[in-house]
């Protein structure tokens, strides 16, 4: 199953982290130096949740990000899931 939020469409994104070498000055070294950028992946905060939909009278299992959960709280479960095409 893909690491994608069913509500917001958030998916993993690529980025960089700074690779540093050397010992910090306060630890007795000559300082830290940036040597290169290392690729990394930023993942969305995904949760698998059972969301109660009162209009249907049942739970719907959804893979959703934390931001998607806030959207469900704000707009209501039925409206949000209907717009996402999950029900």
PDB file of N, CA, C and O in Angstrom, chain B, residues numbered from 101:
ATOM      1  N   UNK B 101       0.842  -1.181   0.000  1.00  0.00           N
ATOM      2  CA  UNK B 101       0.000   0.000   0.000  1.00  0.00           C
ATOM      3  C   UNK B 101       0.887   1.245   0.000  1.00  0.00           C
ATOM      4  O   UNK B 101       1.869   1.312   0.739  1.00  0.00           O
ATOM      5  N   UNK B 102       0.542   2.220  -0.824  1.00  0.00           N
ATOM      6  CA  UNK B 102       1.360   3.420  -0.951  1.00  0.00           C
ATOM      7  C   UNK B 102       1.272   4.286   0.299  1.00  0.00           C
ATOM      8  O   UNK B 102       0.264   4.279   1.005  1.00  0.00           O
ATOM      9  N   UNK B 103       2.336   5.028   0.560  1.00  0.00           N
ATOM     10  CA  UNK B 103       2.356   5.941   1.711  1.00  0.00           C
ATOM     11  C   UNK B 103       1.719   7.263   1.303  1.00  0.00           C
ATOM     12  O   UNK B 103       2.393   8.290   1.214  1.00  0.00           O
ATOM     13  N   UNK B 104       0.428   7.225   1.058  1.00  0.00           N
ATOM     14  CA  UNK B 104      -0.293   8.399   0.597  1.00  0.00           C
ATOM     15  C   UNK B 104      -1.527   8.618   1.457  1.00  0.00           C
ATOM     16  O   UNK B 104      -2.254   7.676   1.771  1.00  0.00           O
ATOM     17  N   UNK B 105      -1.756   9.878   1.838  1.00  0.00           N
ATOM     18  CA  UNK B 105      -2.957  10.226   2.592  1.00  0.00           C
ATOM     19  C   UNK B 105      -4.150  10.220   1.643  1.00  0.00           C
ATOM     20  O   UNK B 105      -4.101  10.834   0.578  1.00  0.00           O
ATOM     21  N   UNK B 106      -5.214   9.532   2.023  1.00  0.00           N
ATOM     22  CA  UNK B 106      -6.398   9.431   1.169  1.00  0.00           C
ATOM     23  C   UNK B 106      -7.206  10.729   1.141  1.00  0.00           C
ATOM     24  O   UNK B 106      -8.009  10.933   0.231  1.00  0.00           O
ATOM     25  N   UNK B 107      -7.003  11.603   2.119  1.00  0.00           N
ATOM     26  CA  UNK B 107      -7.759  12.852   2.190  1.00  0.00           C
ATOM     27  C   UNK B 107      -7.003  13.997   1.521  1.00  0.00           C
ATOM     28  O   UNK B 107      -7.538  14.656   0.630  1.00  0.00           O
ATOM     29  N   UNK B 108      -5.767  14.234   1.943  1.00  0.00           N
ATOM     30  CA  UNK B 108      -5.009  15.390   1.443  1.00  0.00           C
ATOM     31  C   UNK B 108      -4.129  15.064   0.245  1.00  0.00           C
ATOM     32  O   UNK B 108      -3.722  15.964  -0.490  1.00  0.00           O
ATOM     33  N   UNK B 109      -3.832  13.784   0.043  1.00  0.00           N
ATOM     34  CA  UNK B 109      -2.958  13.406  -1.068  1.00  0.00           C
ATOM     35  C   UNK B 109      -1.481  13.574  -0.751  1.00  0.00           C
ATOM     36  O   UNK B 109      -0.643  13.510  -1.651  1.00  0.00           O
ATOM     37  N   UNK B 110      -1.148  13.792   0.536  1.00  0.00           N
ATOM     38  CA  UNK B 110       0.250  13.958   0.936  1.00  0.00           C
ATOM     39  C   UNK B 110       1.003  12.665   0.688  1.00  0.00           C
ATOM     40  O   UNK B 110       0.511  11.583   1.007  1.00  0.00           O
ATOM     41  N   UNK B 111       2.197  12.774   0.121  1.00  0.00           N
ATOM     42  CA  UNK B 111       3.021  11.605  -0.164  1.00  0.00           C
ATOM     43  C   UNK B 111       4.470  11.910   0.166  1.00  0.00           C
ATOM     44  O   UNK B 111       4.807  13.071   0.401  1.00  0.00           O
ATOM     45  N   UNK B 112       5.345  10.902   0.194  1.00  0.00           N
ATOM     46  CA  UNK B 112       6.744  11.159   0.529  1.00  0.00           C
ATOM     47  C   UNK B 112       7.387  12.137  -0.450  1.00  0.00           C
ATOM     48  O   UNK B 112       7.126  12.092  -1.652  1.00  0.00           O
ATOM     49  N   UNK B 113       8.232  13.021   0.084  1.00  0.00           N
ATOM     50  CA  UNK B 113       8.926  14.011  -0.732  1.00  0.00           C
ATOM     51  C   UNK B 113      10.416  13.863  -0.474  1.00  0.00           C
ATOM     52  O   UNK B 113      10.826  13.453   0.611  1.00  0.00           O
ATOM     53  N   UNK B 114      11.216  14.194  -1.462  1.00  0.00           N
ATOM     54  CA  UNK B 114      12.657  14.094  -1.292  1.00  0.00           C
ATOM     55  C   UNK B 114      13.239  15.438  -0.917  1.00  0.00           C
ATOM     56  O   UNK B 114      12.700  16.491  -1.257  1.00  0.00           O
ATOM     57  N   UNK B 115      14.340  15.378  -0.217  1.00  0.00           N
ATOM     58  CA  UNK B 115      15.023  16.585   0.202  1.00  0.00           C
ATOM     59  C   UNK B 115      16.471  16.255   0.515  1.00  0.00           C
ATOM     60  O   UNK B 115      16.991  15.224   0.087  1.00  0.00           O
ATOM     61  N   UNK B 116      17.115  17.132   1.261  1.00  0.00           N
ATOM     62  CA  UNK B 116      18.509  16.921   1.618  1.00  0.00           C
ATOM     63  C   UNK B 116      18.708  17.166   3.099  1.00  0.00           C
ATOM     64  O   UNK B 116      17.937  17.876   3.744  1.00  0.00           O
ATOM     65  N   UNK B 117      19.760  16.562   3.621  1.00  0.00           N
ATOM     66  CA  UNK B 117      20.232  16.935   4.935  1.00  0.00           C
ATOM     67  C   UNK B 117      21.691  17.306   4.780  1.00  0.00           C
ATOM     68  O   UNK B 117      22.386  16.752   3.927  1.00  0.00           O
ATOM     69  N   UNK B 118      22.159  18.228   5.586  1.00  0.00           N
ATOM     70  CA  UNK B 118      23.524  18.707   5.481  1.00  0.00           C
ATOM     71  C   UNK B 118      24.464  17.728   6.183  1.00  0.00           C
ATOM     72  O   UNK B 118      24.267  17.401   7.353  1.00  0.00           O
ATOM     73  N   UNK B 119      25.485  17.265   5.465  1.00  0.00           N
ATOM     74  CA  UNK B 119      26.479  16.362   6.040  1.00  0.00           C
ATOM     75  C   UNK B 119      27.647  17.210   6.524  1.00  0.00           C
ATOM     76  O   UNK B 119      28.257  17.946   5.749  1.00  0.00           O
ATOM     77  N   UNK B 120      27.950  17.099   7.815  1.00  0.00           N
ATOM     78  CA  UNK B 120      29.019  17.906   8.395  1.00  0.00           C
ATOM     79  C   UNK B 120      30.120  16.989   8.930  1.00  0.00           C
ATOM     80  O   UNK B 120      29.853  15.869   9.363  1.00  0.00           O
ATOM     81  N   UNK B 121      31.348  17.476   8.895  1.00  0.00           N
ATOM     82  CA  UNK B 121      32.453  16.718   9.470  1.00  0.00           C
ATOM     83  C   UNK B 121      33.277  17.630  10.353  1.00  0.00           C
ATOM     84  O   UNK B 121      33.185  18.854  10.255  1.00  0.00           O
ATOM     85  N   UNK B 122      34.068  17.043  11.203  1.00  0.00           N
ATOM     86  CA  UNK B 122      34.919  17.824  12.093  1.00  0.00           C
ATOM     87  C   UNK B 122      34.378  17.855  13.505  1.00  0.00           C
ATOM     88  O   UNK B 122      33.248  17.439  13.761  1.00  0.00           O
ATOM     89  N   UNK B 123      35.177  18.343  14.399  1.00  0.00           N
ATOM     90  CA  UNK B 123      34.826  18.426  15.805  1.00  0.00           C
ATOM     91  C   UNK B 123      34.504  19.867  16.159  1.00  0.00           C
ATOM     92  O   UNK B 123      35.210  20.781  15.733  1.00  0.00           O
ATOM     93  N   UNK B 124      33.452  20.080  16.928  1.00  0.00           N
ATOM     94  CA  UNK B 124      33.031  21.425  17.309  1.00  0.00           C
ATOM     95  C   UNK B 124      34.130  22.147  18.081  1.00  0.00           C
ATOM     96  O   UNK B 124      34.915  21.524  18.797  1.00  0.00           O
ATOM     97  N   UNK B 125      34.175  23.467  17.926  1.00  0.00           N
ATOM     98  CA  UNK B 125      35.209  24.276  18.603  1.00  0.00           C
ATOM     99  C   UNK B 125      35.128  24.135  20.123  1.00  0.00           C
ATOM    100  O   UNK B 125      36.153  24.038  20.798  1.00  0.00           O
ATOM    101  N   UNK B 126      33.899  24.124  20.660  1.00  0.00           N
ATOM    102  CA  UNK B 126      33.767  24.033  22.114  1.00  0.00           C
ATOM    103  C   UNK B 126      34.183  22.666  22.656  1.00  0.00           C
ATOM    104  O   UNK B 126      34.334  22.492  23.865  1.00  0.00           O
ATOM    105  N   UNK B 127      34.367  21.700  21.758  1.00  0.00           N
ATOM    106  CA  UNK B 127      34.853  20.384  22.183  1.00  0.00           C
ATOM    107  C   UNK B 127      36.339  20.212  21.880  1.00  0.00           C
ATOM    108  O   UNK B 127      36.883  19.115  22.011  1.00  0.00           O
ATOM    109  N   UNK B 128      36.995  21.309  21.471  1.00  0.00           N
ATOM    110  CA  UNK B 128      38.442  21.258  21.257  1.00  0.00           C
ATOM    111  C   UNK B 128      38.867  21.080  19.815  1.00  0.00           C
ATOM    112  O   UNK B 128      40.056  20.933  19.532  1.00  0.00           O
ATOM    113  N   UNK B 129      37.900  21.092  18.888  1.00  0.00           N
ATOM    114  CA  UNK B 129      38.253  20.920  17.481  1.00  0.00           C
ATOM    115  C   UNK B 129      38.442  22.257  16.785  1.00  0.00           C
ATOM    116  O   UNK B 129      38.509  23.302  17.432  1.00  0.00           O
ATOM    117  N   UNK B 130      38.528  22.217  15.451  1.00  0.00           N
ATOM    118  CA  UNK B 130      38.706  23.451  14.684  1.00  0.00           C
ATOM    119  C   UNK B 130      37.393  23.912  14.054  1.00  0.00           C
ATOM    120  O   UNK B 130      37.376  24.851  13.257  1.00  0.00           O
ATOM    121  N   UNK B 131      36.300  23.253  14.413  1.00  0.00           N
ATOM    122  CA  UNK B 131      34.980  23.669  13.916  1.00  0.00           C
ATOM    123  C   UNK B 131      34.390  22.668  12.942  1.00  0.00           C
ATOM    124  O   UNK B 131      35.093  21.833  12.374  1.00  0.00           O
ATOM    125  N   UNK B 132      33.109  22.771  12.765  1.00  0.00           N
ATOM    126  CA  UNK B 132      32.393  21.868  11.859  1.00  0.00           C
ATOM    127  C   UNK B 132      32.418  22.438  10.444  1.00  0.00           C
ATOM    128  O   UNK B 132      32.356  23.653  10.260  1.00  0.00           O
ATOM    129  N   UNK B 133      32.509  21.572   9.461  1.00  0.00           N
ATOM    130  CA  UNK B 133      32.534  22.013   8.067  1.00  0.00           C
ATOM    131  C   UNK B 133      31.478  21.256   7.276  1.00  0.00           C
ATOM    132  O   UNK B 133      31.308  20.048   7.436  1.00  0.00           O
ATOM    133  N   UNK B 134      30.773  21.985   6.422  1.00  0.00           N
ATOM    134  CA  UNK B 134      29.792  21.370   5.542  1.00  0.00           C
ATOM    135  C   UNK B 134      30.557  20.742   4.396  1.00  0.00           C
ATOM    136  O   UNK B 134      31.302  21.424   3.691  1.00  0.00           O
ATOM    137  N   UNK B 135      30.374  19.434   4.205  1.00  0.00           N
ATOM    138  CA  UNK B 135      31.117  18.754   3.144  1.00  0.00           C
ATOM    139  C   UNK B 135      30.233  18.396   1.955  1.00  0.00           C
ATOM    140  O   UNK B 135      30.703  18.395   0.817  1.00  0.00           O
ATOM    141  N   UNK B 136      28.958  18.092   2.203  1.00  0.00           N
ATOM    142  CA  UNK B 136      28.065  17.759   1.084  1.00  0.00           C
ATOM    143  C   UNK B 136      26.629  17.728   1.559  1.00  0.00           C
ATOM    144  O   UNK B 136      26.352  17.851   2.752  1.00  0.00           O
ATOM    145  N   UNK B 137      25.717  17.562   0.610  1.00  0.00           N
ATOM    146  CA  UNK B 137      24.297  17.371   0.925  1.00  0.00           C
ATOM    147  C   UNK B 137      23.949  15.919   0.650  1.00  0.00           C
ATOM    148  O   UNK B 137      24.282  15.377  -0.404  1.00  0.00           O
ATOM    149  N   UNK B 138      23.277  15.295   1.609  1.00  0.00           N
ATOM    150  CA  UNK B 138      22.917  13.889   1.489  1.00  0.00           C
ATOM    151  C   UNK B 138      21.412  13.804   1.257  1.00  0.00           C
ATOM    152  O   UNK B 138      20.637  14.453   1.960  1.00  0.00           O
ATOM    153  N   UNK B 139      20.995  13.007   0.273  1.00  0.00           N
ATOM    154  CA  UNK B 139      19.575  12.857  -0.023  1.00  0.00           C
ATOM    155  C   UNK B 139      18.847  12.149   1.110  1.00  0.00           C
ATOM    156  O   UNK B 139      19.402  11.266   1.763  1.00  0.00           O
ATOM    157  N   UNK B 140      17.603  12.543   1.336  1.00  0.00           N
ATOM    158  CA  UNK B 140      16.757  11.886   2.320  1.00  0.00           C
ATOM    159  C   UNK B 140      15.308  12.024   1.872  1.00  0.00           C
ATOM    160  O   UNK B 140      15.002  12.767   0.939  1.00  0.00           O
ATOM    161  N   UNK B 141      14.418  11.299   2.550  1.00  0.00           N
ATOM    162  CA  UNK B 141      13.001  11.326   2.216  1.00  0.00           C
ATOM    163  C   UNK B 141      12.208  11.805   3.426  1.00  0.00           C
ATOM    164  O   UNK B 141      12.411  11.332   4.544  1.00  0.00           O
ATOM    165  N   UNK B 142      11.296  12.757   3.185  1.00  0.00           N
ATOM    166  CA  UNK B 142      10.398  13.250   4.225  1.00  0.00           C
ATOM    167  C   UNK B 142       9.069  12.521   4.061  1.00  0.00           C
ATOM    168  O   UNK B 142       8.448  12.601   3.001  1.00  0.00           O
ATOM    169  N   UNK B 143       8.628  11.814   5.096  1.00  0.00           N
ATOM    170  CA  UNK B 143       7.394  11.051   5.026  1.00  0.00           C
ATOM    171  C   UNK B 143       6.260  11.791   5.728  1.00  0.00           C
ATOM    172  O   UNK B 143       6.489  12.447   6.744  1.00  0.00           O
ATOM    173  N   UNK B 144       5.028  11.693   5.196  1.00  0.00           N
ATOM    174  CA  UNK B 144       3.889  12.294   5.893  1.00  0.00           C
ATOM    175  C   UNK B 144       3.554  11.502   7.158  1.00  0.00           C
ATOM    176  O   UNK B 144       3.883  10.322   7.276  1.00  0.00           O
ATOM    177  N   UNK B 145       2.899  12.174   8.091  1.00  0.00           N
ATOM    178  CA  UNK B 145       2.528  11.552   9.371  1.00  0.00           C
ATOM    179  C   UNK B 145       1.236  10.754   9.176  1.00  0.00           C
ATOM    180  O   UNK B 145       0.148  11.229   9.499  1.00  0.00           O
ATOM    181  N   UNK B 146       1.371   9.538   8.644  1.00  0.00           N
ATOM    182  CA  UNK B 146       0.197   8.723   8.308  1.00  0.00           C
ATOM    183  C   UNK B 146      -0.247   7.844   9.474  1.00  0.00           C
ATOM    184  O   UNK B 146       0.570   7.289  10.209  1.00  0.00           O
ATOM    185  N   UNK B 147      -1.561   7.737   9.619  1.00  0.00           N
ATOM    186  CA  UNK B 147      -2.188   6.873  10.611  1.00  0.00           C
ATOM    187  C   UNK B 147      -3.284   6.086   9.899  1.00  0.00           C
ATOM    188  O   UNK B 147      -3.896   6.585   8.954  1.00  0.00           O
ATOM    189  N   UNK B 148      -3.528   4.869  10.346  1.00  0.00           N
ATOM    190  CA  UNK B 148      -4.681   4.112   9.858  1.00  0.00           C
ATOM    191  C   UNK B 148      -5.764   4.253  10.918  1.00  0.00           C
ATOM    192  O   UNK B 148      -5.595   3.798  12.049  1.00  0.00           O
ATOM    193  N   UNK B 149      -6.876   4.884  10.554  1.00  0.00           N
ATOM    194  CA  UNK B 149      -7.925   5.201  11.518  1.00  0.00           C
ATOM    195  C   UNK B 149      -9.264   4.639  11.065  1.00  0.00           C
ATOM    196  O   UNK B 149      -9.550   4.538   9.872  1.00  0.00           O
ATOM    197  N   UNK B 150     -10.071   4.278  12.051  1.00  0.00           N
ATOM    198  CA  UNK B 150     -11.469   3.938  11.796  1.00  0.00           C
ATOM    199  C   UNK B 150     -12.275   5.186  12.108  1.00  0.00           C
ATOM    200  O   UNK B 150     -12.309   5.640  13.252  1.00  0.00           O
ATOM    201  N   UNK B 151     -12.919   5.738  11.098  1.00  0.00           N
ATOM    202  CA  UNK B 151     -13.681   6.983  11.264  1.00  0.00           C
ATOM    203  C   UNK B 151     -15.163   6.642  11.269  1.00  0.00           C
ATOM    204  O   UNK B 151     -15.656   5.976  10.359  1.00  0.00           O
ATOM    205  N   UNK B 152     -15.870   7.099  12.295  1.00  0.00           N
ATOM    206  CA  UNK B 152     -17.302   6.870  12.395  1.00  0.00           C
ATOM    207  C   UNK B 152     -18.035   7.849  11.496  1.00  0.00           C
ATOM    208  O   UNK B 152     -17.842   9.060  11.597  1.00  0.00           O
ATOM    209  N   UNK B 153     -18.888   7.314  10.604  1.00  0.00           N
ATOM    210  CA  UNK B 153     -19.699   8.144   9.715  1.00  0.00           C
ATOM    211  C   UNK B 153     -21.155   7.978  10.136  1.00  0.00           C
ATOM    212  O   UNK B 153     -21.768   6.954   9.835  1.00  0.00           O
ATOM    213  N   UNK B 154     -21.728   8.981  10.836  1.00  0.00           N
ATOM    214  CA  UNK B 154     -23.095   8.858  11.353  1.00  0.00           C
ATOM    215  C   UNK B 154     -24.135   8.691  10.250  1.00  0.00           C
ATOM    216  O   UNK B 154     -25.126   7.986  10.440  1.00  0.00           O
ATOM    217  N   UNK B 155     -23.922   9.335   9.092  1.00  0.00           N
ATOM    218  CA  UNK B 155     -24.890   9.253   7.989  1.00  0.00           C
ATOM    219  C   UNK B 155     -25.021   7.824   7.456  1.00  0.00           C
ATOM    220  O   UNK B 155     -26.094   7.414   7.013  1.00  0.00           O
ATOM    221  N   UNK B 156     -23.913   7.071   7.502  1.00  0.00           N
ATOM    222  CA  UNK B 156     -23.940   5.681   7.037  1.00  0.00           C
ATOM    223  C   UNK B 156     -24.185   4.701   8.180  1.00  0.00           C
ATOM    224  O   UNK B 156     -24.581   3.558   7.953  1.00  0.00           O
ATOM    225  N   UNK B 157     -23.947   5.154   9.411  1.00  0.00           N
ATOM    226  CA  UNK B 157     -24.123   4.293  10.574  1.00  0.00           C
ATOM    227  C   UNK B 157     -23.057   3.223  10.692  1.00  0.00           C
ATOM    228  O   UNK B 157     -23.327   2.140  11.210  1.00  0.00           O
ATOM    229  N   UNK B 158     -21.844   3.504  10.219  1.00  0.00           N
ATOM    230  CA  UNK B 158     -20.763   2.522  10.281  1.00  0.00           C
ATOM    231  C   UNK B 158     -19.401   3.206  10.310  1.00  0.00           C
ATOM    232  O   UNK B 158     -19.289   4.411  10.082  1.00  0.00           O
ATOM    233  N   UNK B 159     -18.366   2.411  10.596  1.00  0.00           N
ATOM    234  CA  UNK B 159     -17.000   2.893  10.569  1.00  0.00           C
ATOM    235  C   UNK B 159     -16.429   2.734   9.169  1.00  0.00           C
ATOM    236  O   UNK B 159     -16.786   1.800   8.452  1.00  0.00           O
ATOM    237  N   UNK B 160     -15.544   3.643   8.780  1.00  0.00           N
ATOM    238  CA  UNK B 160     -14.804   3.531   7.524  1.00  0.00           C
ATOM    239  C   UNK B 160     -13.326   3.588   7.880  1.00  0.00           C
ATOM    240  O   UNK B 160     -12.887   4.500   8.581  1.00  0.00           O
ATOM    241  N   UNK B 161     -12.549   2.605   7.395  1.00  0.00           N
ATOM    242  CA  UNK B 161     -11.125   2.550   7.688  1.00  0.00           C
ATOM    243  C   UNK B 161     -10.383   3.394   6.649  1.00  0.00           C
ATOM    244  O   UNK B 161     -10.542   3.186   5.446  1.00  0.00           O
ATOM    245  N   UNK B 162      -9.573   4.345   7.117  1.00  0.00           N
ATOM    246  CA  UNK B 162      -8.918   5.292   6.224  1.00  0.00           C
ATOM    247  C   UNK B 162      -7.452   5.438   6.612  1.00  0.00           C
ATOM    248  O   UNK B 162      -7.123   5.518   7.795  1.00  0.00           O
ATOM    249  N   UNK B 163      -6.570   5.474   5.610  1.00  0.00           N
ATOM    250  CA  UNK B 163      -5.163   5.807   5.845  1.00  0.00           C
ATOM    251  C   UNK B 163      -5.036   7.307   5.647  1.00  0.00           C
ATOM    252  O   UNK B 163      -5.133   7.807   4.526  1.00  0.00           O
ATOM    253  N   UNK B 164      -4.818   8.021   6.742  1.00  0.00           N
ATOM    254  CA  UNK B 164      -4.940   9.474   6.708  1.00  0.00           C
ATOM    255  C   UNK B 164      -3.797  10.121   7.483  1.00  0.00           C
ATOM    256  O   UNK B 164      -3.313   9.563   8.467  1.00  0.00           O
ATOM    257  N   UNK B 165      -3.370  11.296   7.039  1.00  0.00           N
ATOM    258  CA  UNK B 165      -2.332  12.046   7.747  1.00  0.00           C
ATOM    259  C   UNK B 165      -2.958  12.818   8.894  1.00  0.00           C
ATOM    260  O   UNK B 165      -4.181  12.921   8.992  1.00  0.00           O
ATOM    261  N   UNK B 166      -2.107  13.364   9.766  1.00  0.00           N
ATOM    262  CA  UNK B 166      -2.591  14.149  10.901  1.00  0.00           C
ATOM    263  C   UNK B 166      -3.362  15.373  10.404  1.00  0.00           C
ATOM    264  O   UNK B 166      -4.372  15.751  10.999  1.00  0.00           O
ATOM    265  N   UNK B 167      -2.899  15.987   9.332  1.00  0.00           N
ATOM    266  CA  UNK B 167      -3.600  17.135   8.759  1.00  0.00           C
ATOM    267  C   UNK B 167      -4.958  16.712   8.187  1.00  0.00           C
ATOM    268  O   UNK B 167      -5.931  17.462   8.256  1.00  0.00           O
ATOM    269  N   UNK B 168      -5.009  15.504   7.624  1.00  0.00           N
ATOM    270  CA  UNK B 168      -6.270  14.985   7.115  1.00  0.00           C
ATOM    271  C   UNK B 168      -7.280  14.756   8.220  1.00  0.00           C
ATOM    272  O   UNK B 168      -8.477  14.973   8.029  1.00  0.00           O
ATOM    273  N   UNK B 169      -6.797  14.313   9.395  1.00  0.00           N
ATOM    274  CA  UNK B 169      -7.684  14.126  10.547  1.00  0.00           C
ATOM    275  C   UNK B 169      -8.282  15.460  10.992  1.00  0.00           C
ATOM    276  O   UNK B 169      -9.452  15.527  11.371  1.00  0.00           O
ATOM    277  N   UNK B 170      -7.471  16.523  10.945  1.00  0.00           N
ATOM    278  CA  UNK B 170      -7.976  17.846  11.295  1.00  0.00           C
ATOM    279  C   UNK B 170      -9.038  18.289  10.293  1.00  0.00           C
ATOM    280  O   UNK B 170     -10.012  18.942  10.668  1.00  0.00           O
ATOM    281  N   UNK B 171      -8.857  17.937   9.024  1.00  0.00           N
ATOM    282  CA  UNK B 171      -9.841  18.268   7.993  1.00  0.00           C
ATOM    283  C   UNK B 171     -11.151  17.542   8.258  1.00  0.00           C
ATOM    284  O   UNK B 171     -12.227  18.123   8.114  1.00  0.00           O
ATOM    285  N   UNK B 172     -11.061  16.266   8.647  1.00  0.00           N
ATOM    286  CA  UNK B 172     -12.260  15.492   8.968  1.00  0.00           C
ATOM    287  C   UNK B 172     -12.989  16.116  10.158  1.00  0.00           C
ATOM    288  O   UNK B 172     -14.215  16.223  10.148  1.00  0.00           O
ATOM    289  N   UNK B 173     -12.235  16.528  11.188  1.00  0.00           N
ATOM    290  CA  UNK B 173     -12.840  17.174  12.360  1.00  0.00           C
ATOM    291  C   UNK B 173     -13.542  18.470  11.975  1.00  0.00           C
ATOM    292  O   UNK B 173     -14.620  18.777  12.485  1.00  0.00           O
ATOM    293  N   UNK B 174     -12.930  19.220  11.083  1.00  0.00           N
ATOM    294  CA  UNK B 174     -13.465  20.533  10.718  1.00  0.00           C
ATOM    295  C   UNK B 174     -14.706  20.430   9.828  1.00  0.00           C
ATOM    296  O   UNK B 174     -15.718  21.076  10.096  1.00  0.00           O
ATOM    297  N   UNK B 175     -14.627  19.623   8.774  1.00  0.00           N
ATOM    298  CA  UNK B 175     -15.688  19.580   7.762  1.00  0.00           C
ATOM    299  C   UNK B 175     -16.689  18.453   7.954  1.00  0.00           C
ATOM    300  O   UNK B 175     -17.734  18.444   7.305  1.00  0.00           O
ATOM    301  N   UNK B 176     -16.397  17.513   8.821  1.00  0.00           N
ATOM    302  CA  UNK B 176     -17.280  16.372   9.024  1.00  0.00           C
ATOM    303  C   UNK B 176     -16.808  15.170   8.231  1.00  0.00           C
ATOM    304  O   UNK B 176     -16.230  15.312   7.154  1.00  0.00           O
ATOM    305  N   UNK B 177     -17.059  13.984   8.770  1.00  0.00           N
ATOM    306  CA  UNK B 177     -16.560  12.750   8.155  1.00  0.00           C
ATOM    307  C   UNK B 177     -17.213  12.479   6.810  1.00  0.00           C
ATOM    308  O   UNK B 177     -16.524  12.188   5.833  1.00  0.00           O
ATOM    309  N   UNK B 178     -18.543  12.572   6.751  1.00  0.00           N
ATOM    310  CA  UNK B 178     -19.243  12.213   5.514  1.00  0.00           C
ATOM    311  C   UNK B 178     -18.826  13.123   4.359  1.00  0.00           C
ATOM    312  O   UNK B 178     -18.518  12.646   3.267  1.00  0.00           O
ATOM    313  N   UNK B 179     -18.819  14.433   4.606  1.00  0.00           N
ATOM    314  CA  UNK B 179     -18.488  15.402   3.548  1.00  0.00           C
ATOM    315  C   UNK B 179     -17.066  15.186   3.043  1.00  0.00           C
ATOM    316  O   UNK B 179     -16.830  15.161   1.835  1.00  0.00           O
ATOM    317  N   UNK B 180     -16.116  15.029   3.966  1.00  0.00           N
ATOM    318  CA  UNK B 180     -14.719  14.889   3.594  1.00  0.00           C
ATOM    319  C   UNK B 180     -14.463  13.602   2.832  1.00  0.00           C
ATOM    320  O   UNK B 180     -13.783  13.613   1.806  1.00  0.00           O
ATOM    321  N   UNK B 181     -15.010  12.473   3.331  1.00  0.00           N
ATOM    322  CA  UNK B 181     -14.804  11.191   2.669  1.00  0.00           C
ATOM    323  C   UNK B 181     -15.501  11.138   1.315  1.00  0.00           C
ATOM    324  O   UNK B 181     -14.991  10.524   0.378  1.00  0.00           O
ATOM    325  N   UNK B 182     -16.653  11.772   1.206  1.00  0.00           N
ATOM    326  CA  UNK B 182     -17.368  11.825  -0.073  1.00  0.00           C
ATOM    327  C   UNK B 182     -16.564  12.600  -1.106  1.00  0.00           C
ATOM    328  O   UNK B 182     -16.460  12.183  -2.259  1.00  0.00           O
ATOM    329  N   UNK B 183     -15.990  13.739  -0.689  1.00  0.00           N
ATOM    330  CA  UNK B 183     -15.195  14.565  -1.587  1.00  0.00           C
ATOM    331  C   UNK B 183     -13.931  13.835  -2.044  1.00  0.00           C
ATOM    332  O   UNK B 183     -13.481  14.015  -3.176  1.00  0.00           O
ATOM    333  N   UNK B 184     -13.351  12.996  -1.145  1.00  0.00           N
ATOM    334  CA  UNK B 184     -12.152  12.239  -1.479  1.00  0.00           C
ATOM    335  C   UNK B 184     -12.486  10.999  -2.314  1.00  0.00           C
ATOM    336  O   UNK B 184     -11.583  10.347  -2.838  1.00  0.00           O
ATOM    337  N   UNK B 185     -13.773  10.671  -2.440  1.00  0.00           N
ATOM    338  CA  UNK B 185     -14.177   9.514  -3.235  1.00  0.00           C
ATOM    339  C   UNK B 185     -14.023   8.194  -2.515  1.00  0.00           C
ATOM    340  O   UNK B 185     -13.892   7.153  -3.160  1.00  0.00           O
ATOM    341  N   UNK B 186     -14.035   8.210  -1.196  1.00  0.00           N
ATOM    342  CA  UNK B 186     -13.868   6.987  -0.427  1.00  0.00           C
ATOM    343  C   UNK B 186     -15.203   6.324  -0.078  1.00  0.00           C
ATOM    344  O   UNK B 186     -15.239   5.146   0.278  1.00  0.00           O
ATOM    345  N   UNK B 187     -16.304   7.086  -0.181  1.00  0.00           N
ATOM    346  CA  UNK B 187     -17.633   6.487   0.051  1.00  0.00           C
ATOM    347  C   UNK B 187     -18.579   6.952  -1.046  1.00  0.00           C
ATOM    348  O   UNK B 187     -19.750   6.573  -1.053  1.00  0.00           O
TER     349      UNK B 187
END
